[in-house]
Amino acid sequence: MSDARAWLARGNAHARAGQSAAAAEAYREVLQREPGWNDARFNLGLMQKQLGDRDAAIRAFHAAWVGDPLLFAAARQCVATIAESVRAGDKHGPLPAPVSPHAPDLAVSIVICSIDDARHDRAVALYRRLFAAVRHEIISIRNARSLAEAYNWALRRSVADIVILSHDDVDILAPDFAARLFERLAVFDVVGVAGSTRMDGPAIGWSGHPHLRGWITHRASDGVAWQADVLDPRPVAGDIALLDGVLLAGRREAFGAVPFDAATFDGFHLSDLDWSYRAAQAGFKLGVAGDLLLVHASRGNYDATWQHYADRFCQKHGAGRSPPAPSSFFGASLDSPEQVRAFFAILGGLSG
C-alpha cells in the first residue's frame, strides 16, 4: 500500500509538472500494485488523453466509472472523449455485428396513443419499418382520456405475444431493433430504455446515482444536435424497480397480470412508473436495454399537472418522503444519427 501511495504521489507530481508520459507510467505502477484504485485509473486516462491516445483514455475512464459509479468525473470524461473520438473519425475496430435474426414464431402488438396526426403517422411508419419481417399489428388510440385507460383498452384488444407501448414522438436508430428486443425479452419480462433499481419518489431520477440505468438520445423535433445521454455505462441492466414509459415492451403475461391504474392516474403522467413498480413488486423481471437506441423528442414537462399526479403516486406508494437525490445524464452533443450509432457502439463495446 505504501509503495502504491509513493507511486501515486510521483504520478501527481509529474502531472503537475506537465510531464504526461512520466505521470502515466507512474499511474500504471500504482495500478499494478492496487488495481482497484479508480482515482489512479482516472488520472491515467487524463494523461493518455493529453498524450493523444484517446482510445486508451476512453478505456481507462470507462474502467474507473465501472469501478466507482459515483466517480462522476470519470463518467463525464468517458462520454466526452467518446464523442470527441466519434467527431474526429477515430478508428475503433469493426462495429458490433447486428443481432442474429428474431425468433420467427413471435408476433408483436404496438400501441401508440396520439392526438397529433403528423407524429402518429411518423410513429406508425417507424414501427412498420422496424417490424417489416415480423407478424405485427398497430393499435392507434386517437382520443384517449388518459394513458392508463388507453393502454388497458388496447391490451384487452391486442393479440400478440409481445406488446410495445410507445410514445408518438420517438425514433429508433438500431436497424436490428426487433432482433435486439426479442433477445432482451428472452431474459426479461419487460424492458424499457431508462430506469432505476430503487423507487424512492415519483421520478426515475429520484433515487439518484448509482441506482440509475439506461441510454437515450434526445433531439427536439425542430433541433439539429443529437444529445446522447447516458445514466450508466452498461448497455443492458437488470434488477429494475422502475421504468420510464417512453417505451415499455414486454410479454403479454406481465401486462395481463398487472393492469394500469386508470382510477388514480386519470391523466397523462406517472401511470408508467406506477405500473412498472407494481409489475416489479409482482415478481416480473424488469430490465433496461439502452442499446435499443431510442431517440425522444421531449425531456418531459414537470409542471403543476405533473405535480398533481406525483402527489397521487407518493400517497399511493408511501414515496417522496426525502428530497430527490442528485442525478444527472452524462451527455454529449453529436451531429448525426450515424455519430450517435458510433458513439453507443463504442460505449457498448467497452462492456463486452
Secondary structure as GFF3:
##gff-version 3
##sequence-region A 1 352
A	DSSP	alpha_helix	2	16	.	.	.	ID=ss1
A	DSSP	alpha_helix	20	33	.	.	.	ID=ss2
A	DSSP	alpha_helix	38	50	.	.	.	ID=ss3
A	DSSP	alpha_helix	54	67	.	.	.	ID=ss4
A	DSSP	alpha_helix	72	88	.	.	.	ID=ss5
A	DSSP	beta_strand	107	113	.	.	.	ID=ss6
A	DSSP	alpha_helix	117	130	.	.	.	ID=ss7
A	DSSP	beta_strand	135	141	.	.	.	ID=ss8
A	DSSP	alpha_helix	147	157	.	.	.	ID=ss9
A	DSSP	beta_strand	162	166	.	.	.	ID=ss10
A	DSSP	beta_strand	170	172	.	.	.	ID=ss11
A	DSSP	alpha_helix	177	185	.	.	.	ID=ss12
A	DSSP	beta_strand	190	192	.	.	.	ID=ss13
A	DSSP	beta_strand	194	196	.	.	.	ID=ss14
A	DSSP	three_ten_helix	204	207	.	.	.	ID=ss15
A	DSSP	beta_strand	212	218	.	.	.	ID=ss16
A	DSSP	beta_strand	226	230	.	.	.	ID=ss17
A	DSSP	beta_strand	236	237	.	.	.	ID=ss18
A	DSSP	beta_strand	242	243	.	.	.	ID=ss19
A	DSSP	beta_strand	247	251	.	.	.	ID=ss20
A	DSSP	alpha_helix	252	257	.	.	.	ID=ss21
A	DSSP	alpha_helix	271	281	.	.	.	ID=ss22
A	DSSP	beta_strand	286	289	.	.	.	ID=ss23
A	DSSP	three_ten_helix	290	292	.	.	.	ID=ss24
A	DSSP	beta_strand	294	296	.	.	.	ID=ss25
A	DSSP	alpha_helix	304	317	.	.	.	ID=ss26
A	DSSP	beta_strand	330	334	.	.	.	ID=ss27
A	DSSP	alpha_helix	337	350	.	.	.	ID=ss28
###
